[in-house]
Amino acid sequence: MDAIRSLLLVFAALSVLSSHGIIIRHDVGPSRYEVSPSDYPAVFYLEQQGNRRVCVATVIHRRWAITAAHCARETTLGDTIENGRKFAVRVGNRTRLIDLLVVHPLYDEASATDVDLALLRFSEEADNPGPIPLQTESTELDRVVSIIGWGFFGLGTRGRQYDNGVFRLAQNRISMAERRLQIVFDDPRDRSTDALALEGVPSLGDSGGPAFIHTDTGFRLAGVLVGEIEGQKFSEETQGKYGSIAVYERLSEHISWIEAVIGAKVPFDS
């Protein structure tokens, strides 16, 4: 059964051809989910395509950020680096240049053990914004996470609807912590569920986005968004309805790779 579920997760990630945003509860005012990007300066989008902000990354070191590997092809990041140029992004209200893209060696969308992660190296170190610490312990199950994105907005009753570029934060609970992490968008009308006050789930606009675990000392980055499970009722047009399951790479499974690429041991200096 675990092997079948793992395979479903891979197919789920492949079924989502674009990135993700935030879908919210139908019975909570949208303004309650809106936050200022200045409150989360370590989180940034990779590219603006028209009015859309595509793919998200998180600063985890003075010179490194992490995102989903497939974001290299959803944006011009991959081509820019391959052609020997630097890729400009806005981080903490300043421009920084990415000069190296390191894709996880197991990134292969045709594989059942695909790891959809990539590390981004900035051309220069910077102390601000401070990096987000990584979740290193395998204690993610049932923990509440905050998910952040600029992408498509929608309500749980309808799924994704439109993209207005508003930065939003929702919460959810990790329902599975195996090779990858899963969160389920619970319907608050169902009394058998435990929907959070700001329950939400990703939708179209923010692949690579973070799942932050709350701790006494602040956030820890537990997961990087890679897709949504394709169930019987899945539809690209109604993505994000109640019952949707979002999938994140579980960073506690990949600490050794991250340390080897960056050349330092966690916790990295803040």
ChimeraX commands (.cxc) that place a marker at each C-alpha (Angstrom):
marker #1 position 0.00,0.00,0.00 radius 0.5
marker #1 position 2.81,2.45,0.84 radius 0.5
marker #1 position 4.41,1.81,-2.54 radius 0.5
marker #1 position 1.11,2.49,-4.31 radius 0.5
marker #1 position 0.57,5.68,-2.35 radius 0.5
marker #1 position 4.08,6.85,-3.13 radius 0.5
marker #1 position 3.46,6.23,-6.82 radius 0.5
marker #1 position 0.23,8.20,-6.63 radius 0.5
marker #1 position 2.15,11.09,-5.14 radius 0.5
marker #1 position 4.53,11.12,-8.09 radius 0.5
marker #1 position 1.68,11.02,-10.58 radius 0.5
marker #1 position -0.01,13.79,-8.62 radius 0.5
marker #1 position 3.00,16.05,-8.90 radius 0.5
marker #1 position 3.20,15.36,-12.63 radius 0.5
marker #1 position -0.48,16.14,-13.14 radius 0.5
marker #1 position -0.05,19.72,-11.95 radius 0.5
marker #1 position 1.52,21.45,-14.93 radius 0.5
marker #1 position 1.85,24.81,-13.28 radius 0.5
marker #1 position 2.62,26.18,-9.88 radius 0.5
marker #1 position 0.46,27.06,-6.92 radius 0.5
marker #1 position -1.33,29.79,-4.93 radius 0.5
marker #1 position -3.73,29.87,-1.94 radius 0.5
marker #1 position -7.37,28.69,-1.77 radius 0.5
marker #1 position -9.26,29.67,1.39 radius 0.5
marker #1 position -12.33,28.76,3.43 radius 0.5
marker #1 position -15.61,29.96,1.93 radius 0.5
marker #1 position -16.86,31.17,5.32 radius 0.5
marker #1 position -13.90,33.37,6.30 radius 0.5
marker #1 position -13.30,36.87,4.97 radius 0.5
marker #1 position -10.48,36.94,2.39 radius 0.5
marker #1 position -8.81,39.89,4.14 radius 0.5
marker #1 position -7.99,37.66,7.11 radius 0.5
marker #1 position -5.61,35.68,4.89 radius 0.5
marker #1 position -3.83,38.71,3.46 radius 0.5
marker #1 position -0.36,39.48,4.79 radius 0.5
marker #1 position 2.46,41.82,3.84 radius 0.5
marker #1 position 5.47,40.40,1.96 radius 0.5
marker #1 position 7.63,42.58,4.21 radius 0.5
marker #1 position 6.65,40.31,7.12 radius 0.5
marker #1 position 8.22,37.33,5.29 radius 0.5
marker #1 position 11.26,38.83,3.54 radius 0.5
marker #1 position 13.00,35.45,3.15 radius 0.5
marker #1 position 10.19,34.27,0.84 radius 0.5
marker #1 position 10.32,35.53,-2.75 radius 0.5
marker #1 position 8.89,34.73,-6.17 radius 0.5
marker #1 position 11.16,33.74,-9.04 radius 0.5
marker #1 position 9.54,35.49,-11.96 radius 0.5
marker #1 position 6.71,37.82,-12.95 radius 0.5
marker #1 position 4.94,36.79,-16.15 radius 0.5
marker #1 position 2.49,39.54,-16.99 radius 0.5
marker #1 position 0.46,39.99,-13.82 radius 0.5
marker #1 position 1.36,36.55,-12.50 radius 0.5
marker #1 position 4.10,35.79,-10.01 radius 0.5
marker #1 position 5.42,32.34,-10.80 radius 0.5
marker #1 position 7.20,29.96,-8.43 radius 0.5
marker #1 position 8.44,30.69,-4.93 radius 0.5
marker #1 position 11.73,30.16,-3.10 radius 0.5
marker #1 position 12.88,30.59,0.50 radius 0.5
marker #1 position 16.22,31.86,1.78 radius 0.5
marker #1 position 17.85,29.21,4.00 radius 0.5
marker #1 position 21.44,30.52,4.14 radius 0.5
marker #1 position 23.23,33.82,3.56 radius 0.5
marker #1 position 23.98,32.68,0.03 radius 0.5
marker #1 position 21.39,30.00,-0.73 radius 0.5
marker #1 position 17.64,29.56,-1.27 radius 0.5
marker #1 position 15.54,26.46,-1.97 radius 0.5
marker #1 position 12.66,25.84,-4.37 radius 0.5
marker #1 position 11.07,23.07,-6.47 radius 0.5
marker #1 position 13.29,21.74,-9.26 radius 0.5
marker #1 position 10.51,21.96,-11.83 radius 0.5
marker #1 position 10.44,25.74,-11.31 radius 0.5
marker #1 position 13.58,25.92,-13.46 radius 0.5
marker #1 position 11.45,25.10,-16.50 radius 0.5
marker #1 position 8.32,26.99,-15.42 radius 0.5
marker #1 position 10.37,30.18,-15.42 radius 0.5
marker #1 position 13.36,31.38,-17.43 radius 0.5
marker #1 position 15.65,30.48,-14.53 radius 0.5
marker #1 position 16.92,27.25,-16.08 radius 0.5
marker #1 position 17.68,28.73,-19.50 radius 0.5
marker #1 position 19.31,31.81,-17.98 radius 0.5
marker #1 position 21.74,29.79,-15.86 radius 0.5
marker #1 position 22.44,27.29,-18.66 radius 0.5
marker #1 position 23.41,30.19,-20.93 radius 0.5
marker #1 position 25.96,31.43,-18.40 radius 0.5
marker #1 position 23.97,34.45,-17.24 radius 0.5
marker #1 position 22.79,35.47,-13.79 radius 0.5
marker #1 position 19.10,35.42,-12.88 radius 0.5
marker #1 position 17.75,38.48,-11.04 radius 0.5
marker #1 position 15.17,38.22,-8.25 radius 0.5
marker #1 position 13.80,40.59,-5.64 radius 0.5
marker #1 position 14.54,39.42,-2.09 radius 0.5
marker #1 position 13.70,41.52,0.95 radius 0.5
marker #1 position 13.04,44.58,-1.24 radius 0.5
marker #1 position 16.42,44.43,-3.00 radius 0.5
marker #1 position 17.70,42.81,-6.18 radius 0.5
marker #1 position 19.89,39.73,-5.83 radius 0.5
marker #1 position 21.48,37.64,-8.56 radius 0.5
marker #1 position 21.36,33.84,-8.76 radius 0.5
marker #1 position 24.47,32.41,-10.42 radius 0.5
marker #1 position 24.06,28.66,-9.80 radius 0.5
marker #1 position 21.19,26.18,-9.89 radius 0.5
marker #1 position 21.77,22.80,-8.20 radius 0.5
marker #1 position 19.03,20.25,-8.88 radius 0.5
marker #1 position 18.63,17.24,-6.60 radius 0.5
marker #1 position 20.30,14.18,-8.21 radius 0.5
marker #1 position 17.06,12.18,-7.91 radius 0.5
marker #1 position 14.95,14.74,-9.77 radius 0.5
marker #1 position 13.30,12.67,-12.50 radius 0.5
marker #1 position 9.59,13.10,-13.12 radius 0.5
marker #1 position 9.38,9.60,-14.61 radius 0.5
marker #1 position 10.71,8.01,-11.41 radius 0.5
marker #1 position 8.75,6.83,-8.38 radius 0.5
marker #1 position 11.57,8.19,-6.17 radius 0.5
marker #1 position 11.63,11.62,-7.78 radius 0.5
marker #1 position 12.88,14.43,-5.50 radius 0.5
marker #1 position 11.63,17.76,-6.81 radius 0.5
marker #1 position 14.11,20.10,-5.10 radius 0.5
marker #1 position 16.65,22.65,-6.26 radius 0.5
marker #1 position 19.08,24.93,-4.45 radius 0.5
marker #1 position 19.74,28.44,-5.75 radius 0.5
marker #1 position 23.05,30.18,-5.06 radius 0.5
marker #1 position 23.22,33.95,-4.85 radius 0.5
marker #1 position 26.28,35.59,-6.39 radius 0.5
marker #1 position 26.96,37.37,-3.09 radius 0.5
marker #1 position 26.22,36.65,0.57 radius 0.5
marker #1 position 23.77,38.84,2.47 radius 0.5
marker #1 position 22.85,38.98,6.14 radius 0.5
marker #1 position 19.37,40.35,5.41 radius 0.5
marker #1 position 16.87,38.93,5.19 radius 0.5
marker #1 position 17.81,36.35,7.78 radius 0.5
marker #1 position 17.52,32.73,6.56 radius 0.5
marker #1 position 14.72,30.44,7.67 radius 0.5
marker #1 position 15.97,27.47,9.75 radius 0.5
marker #1 position 15.27,23.99,8.41 radius 0.5
marker #1 position 13.14,21.34,10.09 radius 0.5
marker #1 position 15.61,18.55,10.81 radius 0.5
marker #1 position 13.62,16.25,13.10 radius 0.5
marker #1 position 11.07,13.75,11.77 radius 0.5
marker #1 position 8.29,15.14,13.95 radius 0.5
marker #1 position 6.16,16.80,11.26 radius 0.5
marker #1 position 3.05,14.60,11.49 radius 0.5
marker #1 position -0.01,16.47,12.85 radius 0.5
marker #1 position 1.94,19.74,13.12 radius 0.5
marker #1 position 0.27,22.97,12.00 radius 0.5
marker #1 position 2.01,24.67,9.09 radius 0.5
marker #1 position 1.70,28.08,7.49 radius 0.5
marker #1 position 1.62,28.15,3.70 radius 0.5
marker #1 position 2.33,31.33,1.73 radius 0.5
marker #1 position 1.77,32.40,-1.87 radius 0.5
marker #1 position 0.94,35.08,-4.43 radius 0.5
marker #1 position -0.96,32.86,-6.83 radius 0.5
marker #1 position -4.54,32.12,-7.80 radius 0.5
marker #1 position -7.27,32.90,-5.29 radius 0.5
marker #1 position -10.37,30.77,-4.74 radius 0.5
marker #1 position -12.83,29.34,-2.23 radius 0.5
marker #1 position -12.96,25.77,-1.03 radius 0.5
marker #1 position -16.47,25.36,-2.43 radius 0.5
marker #1 position -15.36,26.20,-5.98 radius 0.5
marker #1 position -11.58,25.79,-6.22 radius 0.5
marker #1 position -9.25,28.23,-7.95 radius 0.5
marker #1 position -10.90,31.23,-9.57 radius 0.5
marker #1 position -8.59,34.14,-10.45 radius 0.5
marker #1 position -5.12,35.56,-9.96 radius 0.5
marker #1 position -4.93,39.02,-8.38 radius 0.5
marker #1 position -1.34,38.86,-7.11 radius 0.5
marker #1 position -2.27,39.28,-3.44 radius 0.5
marker #1 position 0.16,37.76,-0.93 radius 0.5
marker #1 position -1.70,35.36,1.36 radius 0.5
marker #1 position -0.98,33.09,4.30 radius 0.5
marker #1 position -3.14,30.12,5.24 radius 0.5
marker #1 position -2.73,27.29,7.72 radius 0.5
marker #1 position -3.19,23.56,7.56 radius 0.5
marker #1 position -2.15,20.41,9.36 radius 0.5
marker #1 position 0.30,17.78,8.13 radius 0.5
marker #1 position -1.77,14.63,7.63 radius 0.5
marker #1 position 0.99,12.40,6.24 radius 0.5
marker #1 position 4.74,12.48,6.77 radius 0.5
marker #1 position 6.41,9.73,4.78 radius 0.5
marker #1 position 8.69,10.26,1.80 radius 0.5
marker #1 position 6.79,13.48,1.23 radius 0.5
marker #1 position 4.43,15.58,3.34 radius 0.5
marker #1 position 0.71,15.92,2.66 radius 0.5
marker #1 position -1.92,18.41,3.79 radius 0.5
marker #1 position -5.67,18.00,3.22 radius 0.5
marker #1 position -8.10,20.88,2.72 radius 0.5
marker #1 position -10.80,20.05,5.27 radius 0.5
marker #1 position -14.35,21.25,4.68 radius 0.5
marker #1 position -15.50,23.23,7.76 radius 0.5
marker #1 position -19.09,22.16,7.07 radius 0.5
marker #1 position -18.08,18.59,7.86 radius 0.5
marker #1 position -18.12,18.27,11.65 radius 0.5
marker #1 position -15.97,15.15,11.51 radius 0.5
marker #1 position -13.01,17.23,10.31 radius 0.5
marker #1 position -10.80,19.58,12.28 radius 0.5
marker #1 position -10.62,22.56,9.94 radius 0.5
marker #1 position -8.40,25.36,11.23 radius 0.5
marker #1 position -9.63,28.94,11.56 radius 0.5
marker #1 position -7.49,29.96,8.56 radius 0.5
marker #1 position -7.55,26.61,6.77 radius 0.5
marker #1 position -6.26,26.74,3.22 radius 0.5
marker #1 position -4.48,24.84,0.48 radius 0.5
marker #1 position -2.22,25.73,-2.46 radius 0.5
marker #1 position -3.56,26.26,-5.96 radius 0.5
marker #1 position -2.16,27.73,-9.19 radius 0.5
marker #1 position 0.78,30.16,-8.83 radius 0.5
marker #1 position 3.38,29.11,-6.21 radius 0.5
marker #1 position 5.28,25.86,-6.78 radius 0.5
marker #1 position 8.33,25.75,-4.55 radius 0.5
marker #1 position 6.45,27.60,-1.83 radius 0.5
marker #1 position 7.19,26.92,1.84 radius 0.5
marker #1 position 5.38,25.00,4.54 radius 0.5
marker #1 position 6.49,26.56,7.82 radius 0.5
marker #1 position 6.17,24.69,11.11 radius 0.5
marker #1 position 5.54,26.88,14.16 radius 0.5
marker #1 position 8.01,26.53,17.05 radius 0.5
marker #1 position 8.74,28.46,20.24 radius 0.5
marker #1 position 11.67,30.13,18.50 radius 0.5
marker #1 position 9.90,30.94,15.23 radius 0.5
marker #1 position 9.25,29.25,11.90 radius 0.5
marker #1 position 11.11,26.23,10.57 radius 0.5
marker #1 position 10.94,25.28,6.90 radius 0.5
marker #1 position 9.48,21.78,6.76 radius 0.5
marker #1 position 8.42,21.40,3.14 radius 0.5
marker #1 position 8.65,22.70,-0.41 radius 0.5
marker #1 position 5.50,22.55,-2.52 radius 0.5
marker #1 position 5.60,20.22,-5.53 radius 0.5
marker #1 position 2.01,19.36,-6.51 radius 0.5
marker #1 position -1.51,18.20,-5.78 radius 0.5
marker #1 position -2.80,14.65,-5.76 radius 0.5
marker #1 position -4.95,13.77,-8.75 radius 0.5
marker #1 position -7.98,12.04,-7.28 radius 0.5
marker #1 position -11.20,10.92,-8.97 radius 0.5
marker #1 position -12.70,14.41,-8.70 radius 0.5
marker #1 position -9.53,16.29,-9.65 radius 0.5
marker #1 position -9.90,18.98,-12.28 radius 0.5
marker #1 position -7.30,21.51,-13.34 radius 0.5
marker #1 position -10.09,24.08,-13.52 radius 0.5
marker #1 position -11.43,23.39,-10.00 radius 0.5
marker #1 position -8.07,22.71,-8.38 radius 0.5
marker #1 position -8.06,23.42,-4.65 radius 0.5
marker #1 position -11.63,22.45,-3.71 radius 0.5
marker #1 position -12.36,20.97,-0.31 radius 0.5
marker #1 position -10.77,17.54,-0.07 radius 0.5
marker #1 position -7.76,18.54,-2.15 radius 0.5
marker #1 position -4.41,17.15,-1.01 radius 0.5
marker #1 position -1.25,19.19,-1.51 radius 0.5
marker #1 position 2.16,17.52,-1.59 radius 0.5
marker #1 position 5.47,18.89,-0.28 radius 0.5
marker #1 position 9.00,17.57,-0.42 radius 0.5
marker #1 position 9.95,16.67,3.15 radius 0.5
marker #1 position 13.13,18.58,3.90 radius 0.5
marker #1 position 14.07,16.52,6.96 radius 0.5
marker #1 position 14.67,13.68,4.47 radius 0.5
marker #1 position 17.20,15.72,2.49 radius 0.5
marker #1 position 19.35,17.51,5.08 radius 0.5
marker #1 position 22.51,15.61,4.06 radius 0.5
marker #1 position 22.13,16.68,0.42 radius 0.5
marker #1 position 21.49,20.31,1.38 radius 0.5
marker #1 position 24.54,20.35,3.67 radius 0.5
marker #1 position 26.73,18.76,0.99 radius 0.5
marker #1 position 25.76,21.35,-1.63 radius 0.5
marker #1 position 26.05,24.35,0.66 radius 0.5
marker #1 position 29.20,23.04,2.34 radius 0.5
marker #1 position 28.01,23.67,5.91 radius 0.5
marker #1 position 26.15,21.87,8.64 radius 0.5
marker #1 position 22.70,22.86,9.86 radius 0.5
marker #1 position 21.71,24.92,11.65 radius 0.5
marker #1 position 23.15,27.49,9.27 radius 0.5
marker #1 position 24.14,30.82,10.79 radius 0.5
marker #1 position 21.24,33.25,10.88 radius 0.5
marker link #1:1,2 radius 0.2
marker link #1:2,3 radius 0.2
marker link #1:3,4 radius 0.2
marker link #1:4,5 radius 0.2
marker link #1:5,6 radius 0.2
marker link #1:6,7 radius 0.2
marker link #1:7,8 radius 0.2
marker link #1:8,9 radius 0.2
marker link #1:9,10 radius 0.2
marker link #1:10,11 radius 0.2
marker link #1:11,12 radius 0.2
marker link #1:12,13 radius 0.2
marker link #1:13,14 radius 0.2
marker link #1:14,15 radius 0.2
marker link #1:15,16 radius 0.2
marker link #1:16,17 radius 0.2
marker link #1:17,18 radius 0.2
marker link #1:18,19 radius 0.2
marker link #1:19,20 radius 0.2
marker link #1:20,21 radius 0.2
marker link #1:21,22 radius 0.2
marker link #1:22,23 radius 0.2
marker link #1:23,24 radius 0.2
marker link #1:24,25 radius 0.2
marker link #1:25,26 radius 0.2
marker link #1:26,27 radius 0.2
marker link #1:27,28 radius 0.2
marker link #1:28,29 radius 0.2
marker link #1:29,30 radius 0.2
marker link #1:30,31 radius 0.2
marker link #1:31,32 radius 0.2
marker link #1:32,33 radius 0.2
marker link #1:33,34 radius 0.2
marker link #1:34,35 radius 0.2
marker link #1:35,36 radius 0.2
marker link #1:36,37 radius 0.2
marker link #1:37,38 radius 0.2
marker link #1:38,39 radius 0.2
marker link #1:39,40 radius 0.2
marker link #1:40,41 radius 0.2
marker link #1:41,42 radius 0.2
marker link #1:42,43 radius 0.2
marker link #1:43,44 radius 0.2
marker link #1:44,45 radius 0.2
marker link #1:45,46 radius 0.2
marker link #1:46,47 radius 0.2
marker link #1:47,48 radius 0.2
marker link #1:48,49 radius 0.2
marker link #1:49,50 radius 0.2
marker link #1:50,51 radius 0.2
marker link #1:51,52 radius 0.2
marker link #1:52,53 radius 0.2
marker link #1:53,54 radius 0.2
marker link #1:54,55 radius 0.2
marker link #1:55,56 radius 0.2
marker link #1:56,57 radius 0.2
marker link #1:57,58 radius 0.2
marker link #1:58,59 radius 0.2
marker link #1:59,60 radius 0.2
marker link #1:60,61 radius 0.2
marker link #1:61,62 radius 0.2
marker link #1:62,63 radius 0.2
marker link #1:63,64 radius 0.2
marker link #1:64,65 radius 0.2
marker link #1:65,66 radius 0.2
marker link #1:66,67 radius 0.2
marker link #1:67,68 radius 0.2
marker link #1:68,69 radius 0.2
marker link #1:69,70 radius 0.2
marker link #1:70,71 radius 0.2
marker link #1:71,72 radius 0.2
marker link #1:72,73 radius 0.2
marker link #1:73,74 radius 0.2
marker link #1:74,75 radius 0.2
marker link #1:75,76 radius 0.2
marker link #1:76,77 radius 0.2
marker link #1:77,78 radius 0.2
marker link #1:78,79 radius 0.2
marker link #1:79,80 radius 0.2
marker link #1:80,81 radius 0.2
marker link #1:81,82 radius 0.2
marker link #1:82,83 radius 0.2
marker link #1:83,84 radius 0.2
marker link #1:84,85 radius 0.2
marker link #1:85,86 radius 0.2
marker link #1:86,87 radius 0.2
marker link #1:87,88 radius 0.2
marker link #1:88,89 radius 0.2
marker link #1:89,90 radius 0.2
marker link #1:90,91 radius 0.2
marker link #1:91,92 radius 0.2
marker link #1:92,93 radius 0.2
marker link #1:93,94 radius 0.2
marker link #1:94,95 radius 0.2
marker link #1:95,96 radius 0.2
marker link #1:96,97 radius 0.2
marker link #1:97,98 radius 0.2
marker link #1:98,99 radius 0.2
marker link #1:99,100 radius 0.2
marker link #1:100,101 radius 0.2
marker link #1:101,102 radius 0.2
marker link #1:102,103 radius 0.2
marker link #1:103,104 radius 0.2
marker link #1:104,105 radius 0.2
marker link #1:105,106 radius 0.2
marker link #1:106,107 radius 0.2
marker link #1:107,108 radius 0.2
marker link #1:108,109 radius 0.2
marker link #1:109,110 radius 0.2
marker link #1:110,111 radius 0.2
marker link #1:111,112 radius 0.2
marker link #1:112,113 radius 0.2
marker link #1:113,114 radius 0.2
marker link #1:114,115 radius 0.2
marker link #1:115,116 radius 0.2
marker link #1:116,117 radius 0.2
marker link #1:117,118 radius 0.2
marker link #1:118,119 radius 0.2
marker link #1:119,120 radius 0.2
marker link #1:120,121 radius 0.2
marker link #1:121,122 radius 0.2
marker link #1:122,123 radius 0.2
marker link #1:123,124 radius 0.2
marker link #1:124,125 radius 0.2
marker link #1:125,126 radius 0.2
marker link #1:126,127 radius 0.2
marker link #1:127,128 radius 0.2
marker link #1:128,129 radius 0.2
marker link #1:129,130 radius 0.2
marker link #1:130,131 radius 0.2
marker link #1:131,132 radius 0.2
marker link #1:132,133 radius 0.2
marker link #1:133,134 radius 0.2
marker link #1:134,135 radius 0.2
marker link #1:135,136 radius 0.2
marker link #1:136,137 radius 0.2
marker link #1:137,138 radius 0.2
marker link #1:138,139 radius 0.2
marker link #1:139,140 radius 0.2
marker link #1:140,141 radius 0.2
marker link #1:141,142 radius 0.2
marker link #1:142,143 radius 0.2
marker link #1:143,144 radius 0.2
marker link #1:144,145 radius 0.2
marker link #1:145,146 radius 0.2
marker link #1:146,147 radius 0.2
marker link #1:147,148 radius 0.2
marker link #1:148,149 radius 0.2
marker link #1:149,150 radius 0.2
marker link #1:150,151 radius 0.2
marker link #1:151,152 radius 0.2
marker link #1:152,153 radius 0.2
marker link #1:153,154 radius 0.2
marker link #1:154,155 radius 0.2
marker link #1:155,156 radius 0.2
marker link #1:156,157 radius 0.2
marker link #1:157,158 radius 0.2
marker link #1:158,159 radius 0.2
marker link #1:159,160 radius 0.2
marker link #1:160,161 radius 0.2
marker link #1:161,162 radius 0.2
marker link #1:162,163 radius 0.2
marker link #1:163,164 radius 0.2
marker link #1:164,165 radius 0.2
marker link #1:165,166 radius 0.2
marker link #1:166,167 radius 0.2
marker link #1:167,168 radius 0.2
marker link #1:168,169 radius 0.2
marker link #1:169,170 radius 0.2
marker link #1:170,171 radius 0.2
marker link #1:171,172 radius 0.2
marker link #1:172,173 radius 0.2
marker link #1:173,174 radius 0.2
marker link #1:174,175 radius 0.2
marker link #1:175,176 radius 0.2
marker link #1:176,177 radius 0.2
marker link #1:177,178 radius 0.2
marker link #1:178,179 radius 0.2
marker link #1:179,180 radius 0.2
marker link #1:180,181 radius 0.2
marker link #1:181,182 radius 0.2
marker link #1:182,183 radius 0.2
marker link #1:183,184 radius 0.2
marker link #1:184,185 radius 0.2
marker link #1:185,186 radius 0.2
marker link #1:186,187 radius 0.2
marker link #1:187,188 radius 0.2
marker link #1:188,189 radius 0.2
marker link #1:189,190 radius 0.2
marker link #1:190,191 radius 0.2
marker link #1:191,192 radius 0.2
marker link #1:192,193 radius 0.2
marker link #1:193,194 radius 0.2
marker link #1:194,195 radius 0.2
marker link #1:195,196 radius 0.2
marker link #1:196,197 radius 0.2
marker link #1:197,198 radius 0.2
marker link #1:198,199 radius 0.2
marker link #1:199,200 radius 0.2
marker link #1:200,201 radius 0.2
marker link #1:201,202 radius 0.2
marker link #1:202,203 radius 0.2
marker link #1:203,204 radius 0.2
marker link #1:204,205 radius 0.2
marker link #1:205,206 radius 0.2
marker link #1:206,207 radius 0.2
marker link #1:207,208 radius 0.2
marker link #1:208,209 radius 0.2
marker link #1:209,210 radius 0.2
marker link #1:210,211 radius 0.2
marker link #1:211,212 radius 0.2
marker link #1:212,213 radius 0.2
marker link #1:213,214 radius 0.2
marker link #1:214,215 radius 0.2
marker link #1:215,216 radius 0.2
marker link #1:216,217 radius 0.2
marker link #1:217,218 radius 0.2
marker link #1:218,219 radius 0.2
marker link #1:219,220 radius 0.2
marker link #1:220,221 radius 0.2
marker link #1:221,222 radius 0.2
marker link #1:222,223 radius 0.2
marker link #1:223,224 radius 0.2
marker link #1:224,225 radius 0.2
marker link #1:225,226 radius 0.2
marker link #1:226,227 radius 0.2
marker link #1:227,228 radius 0.2
marker link #1:228,229 radius 0.2
marker link #1:229,230 radius 0.2
marker link #1:230,231 radius 0.2
marker link #1:231,232 radius 0.2
marker link #1:232,233 radius 0.2
marker link #1:233,234 radius 0.2
marker link #1:234,235 radius 0.2
marker link #1:235,236 radius 0.2
marker link #1:236,237 radius 0.2
marker link #1:237,238 radius 0.2
marker link #1:238,239 radius 0.2
marker link #1:239,240 radius 0.2
marker link #1:240,241 radius 0.2
marker link #1:241,242 radius 0.2
marker link #1:242,243 radius 0.2
marker link #1:243,244 radius 0.2
marker link #1:244,245 radius 0.2
marker link #1:245,246 radius 0.2
marker link #1:246,247 radius 0.2
marker link #1:247,248 radius 0.2
marker link #1:248,249 radius 0.2
marker link #1:249,250 radius 0.2
marker link #1:250,251 radius 0.2
marker link #1:251,252 radius 0.2
marker link #1:252,253 radius 0.2
marker link #1:253,254 radius 0.2
marker link #1:254,255 radius 0.2
marker link #1:255,256 radius 0.2
marker link #1:256,257 radius 0.2
marker link #1:257,258 radius 0.2
marker link #1:258,259 radius 0.2
marker link #1:259,260 radius 0.2
marker link #1:260,261 radius 0.2
marker link #1:261,262 radius 0.2
marker link #1:262,263 radius 0.2
marker link #1:263,264 radius 0.2
marker link #1:264,265 radius 0.2
marker link #1:265,266 radius 0.2
marker link #1:266,267 radius 0.2
marker link #1:267,268 radius 0.2
marker link #1:268,269 radius 0.2
marker link #1:269,270 radius 0.2
view
